[in-house]
Each structure stands twice: as C-alpha cells, then as structure tokens.
Amino acid sequence: MIRQLPVVLVCALAWPLSADGQQRVALTRPDGEFAEPFTQVSGVRELPGGRVLVSDLRDKIVQLVDFATGAARPVGREGQGPEEYLMPAGLYPMPDGGALLQDFGNRRFLTIGPDGKIGKAISPPQPPAPTGGAARGGGLLIGALIDARASDGRGNLYFQGMALPGGPNTDPVDSIPIMRWDRAKSVDTVAWLPVTDAMRPQVARSGNAMSVRIGGNRAWAQQVQWGVAADGRIALVEPEPYRVTWIQGRRRTSGPAVATSPIKVTEADKKEYRDQMARTRPIMMAFGGPGGRTATPPPPIAASQDDPEWPEIKPVFSGRQAVLVSPEGEVWVERLRKAGDPTPLYDVFDGAGRLARQVSLRPRSRVVGFGPGTVYVARSDEDDLQYLGRYRRP
C-alpha cells in the first residue's frame, strides 16, 4: 500500500565564520522531510530520479520514499526467503544506480535495482588469511565479511577485521585489516589499522556458539575510523593528531593536523553519557552453530553495572558513525561536544585531507547518507523517533 504523506519544501542556509575563521554552514531547514518517523535509520541510498531507499534496523523494514510526492512503499518483507530480510542494515551504492542491502539476520546481501525492486541474494565468500601482515600479533581475525563498512564506485565492498583473543601463550592482535571484496573476483587486504583497547571485543562462549561485543567499558572510545571514496581511496581519520590520511595502494597522503580545543569531562558530560546509554538497545550478533547459525541462543554478555572508564578529555570524535564520505570524496567527521551543547557539528575535509568547512545541524540530528549534491539527516524527536530530511549540500 502506498501512503501519501506531506513533505515540507523549504530551505535555509547560513554562512557565518566560526571563531577560528573557518567557514561555517548551518543546515537549518530541509528541502523536504518525510512525515512518517523511523525507529532507527540504518541505511540511505538515493536512487536515480530522486527517490530514496531507507532501511530501519529496529522496525525491520526497507521503504522506498518519494520526497516529491510524499509517497512511500515497502521494499521486500521480513523473512528468510527470496526478497526477504531479517535485519536490514546498511545500503551501499552500486554502479548501476541501485544498492546492496546488508541483511545481518540472514548473513547475506540483497541486490536492489534502480527501480527499487529486490533482486537476487549474494552471500560473501570466506575471506582468506590476511596478506602482508598476518604476523602482526597473535590471536584470531574473524568477521571480516560480516559487517560491511562502505562501497566504492565499482561496487566493491569494504570490511574491517575483528581481533579476538588468542590462546594463553599468544600476544594480543596489534593490527587488523581493512578488506575489499571485489564481487567479480576475490577478497584482498588494502590497509591495516592499529588495534586499541577500545577495539578488542568481549566474548562469551557456549559450545560452538559465541557472542561478541566490541570494546570494553569505556566512554567515548578513541580510535581511528575510516571511510571509502568512490575511486576506492580510503580515508583514515586519526584522533591524535586530528587529521585525515588518504590511502591509495602504497601511497599515503596526510592532510595537516587540525588544532582543537580540549573538552574536559565534567559530571554533566557523564550524566549525558549515562542517559544516552540507558536509551540504547544493543544488537547482539551470534557466530557458529550448524550452518553458521546457533541452534540455541548464544550466551548474553552482561552489561557492566559500574560506571565506565572516564577519560579526562573527550576525544575529537568517537564511533564508526562519526565518519562518512560523500560521493564527491569529502570526509564528514562529527565532533564530540560539551554537555548541554545542542548543535551537532561536522568537520568537512577535502580530497587532500584539508579542513574545508564546518557544517552544523539542528539539535538531535545526525548525517545518515548522501546523494549527488544532497545530504540526508535523521532528526530525533523527544520520543527518539527519527525523521528523515534531505538538504542541498554546500
């Protein structure tokens, strides 16, 4: 059934300078905002003609939204058969104008054409042992093709390895690979990331079943994040010093370090963090069992009842969602802010790693995707329902 819903058609941009003289762009009103809320926007892909695929991981639905008319229709349905998904996550652009939908629940990808129709399912291969760095510490590397992070203009998908503890006499893994899956060929390793404590997973086992939770009990984990441009270059965003390094083959090009003002962690910051964690509902993923599935639910990993480990100073950014790369190769980095600061702020870096501008959003908003010349923003209301807006990108 197609629903006709109103769309707001207004736009306003402001162009002041920040205190350090950096150009500041304020996205205050969208060209259009879809009137029906989502629970958790997990993927956005703009199709030719301006219609938009939106996946919602919590509601387990994919919709095709038309901002021009306000119409929306479901794409596929929940299940395990053809044109079905269990946990619809990211939507990754493909060269034909369509997308690949990541389905965590069925551990596969679904092709979606430029017309918004679901095609065949694709299962990723078993990745080979990483090349060029297999001896970088002990332990195990798994999960490289379970959780996609990005795609490039040729339709290759990119993944990050997972560092698991080794045996009692092995050292911890100190580097993990960024892996590229060329769906017409094979899997190769294109870069390496240093492993920090925040990247080491917690594991609970029961027979052949295993539950994994990334990171320890740390607030605002500080670690390198990354994204991929359409031409296949990898953008590493480093927290200390704060800069963007582009990787293309063996060539690494680092932009200038960006000076930042330290944000000291206060009791107000800690309260905001606790409140946010209380509203977060974690998603568990299981590995092992017959056919790659567990016959019984895997053991849960108990949440810590203690306060997390608090840093003295907030890092510049935190979390994989803090870094996105636009189709034109700009790197958007969401900055952490002081407690009580309602205005989300993104640093935008160019293809040489230079800070080009800053973009601010309305309160309780975050960038969730891009189109050609557009940016998509999810705005949350007081009930944590999310409304998708489309803006013209400066």
Sequence and secondary structure as in RCSB ss.txt:
>XXXX:A:sequence
MIRQLPVVLVCALAWPLSADGQQRVALTRPDGEFAEPFTQVSGVRELPGGRVLVSDLRDKIVQLVDFATGAARPV
GREGQGPEEYLMPAGLYPMPDGGALLQDFGNRRFLTIGPDGKIGKAISPPQPPAPTGGAARGGGLLIGALIDARA
SDGRGNLYFQGMALPGGPNTDPVDSIPIMRWDRAKSVDTVAWLPVTDAMRPQVARSGNAMSVRIGGNRAWAQQVQ
WGVAADGRIALVEPEPYRVTWIQGRRRTSGPAVATSPIKVTEADKKEYRDQMARTRPIMMAFGGPGGRTATPPPP
IAASQDDPEWPEIKPVFSGRQAVLVSPEGEVWVERLRKAGDPTPLYDVFDGAGRLARQVSLRPRSRVVGFGPGTV
YVARSDEDDLQYLGRYRRP
>XXXX:A:secstr
  EE  B    EEE  B TTS BEEEEEE SEEBSS BS EEEEEE TTS EEEEETTTTEEEEEETTTTEEEE 
SEESSSTTEESSEEEEEE TTS EEEEETTTTEEEEE TTS EEEEE        SS TTSSSSEEE TTTSEEE
E TT  EEEE EEE   TTS    EEEEEEE TTS EEEEEEEE  GGG  EEEEETTEEEEE S SBSS    E
EEE TTS EEEEEETTEEEEEEETTEEEE         B  HHHHHHHHHHHHH      EE SGGGS SS    
    SS  B  SB  S  SGGGEEE TTS EEEE    TT    EEEEE TTS EEEEEE  TTEEEEEEETTEE
EEEEE TT  EEEEEEE  
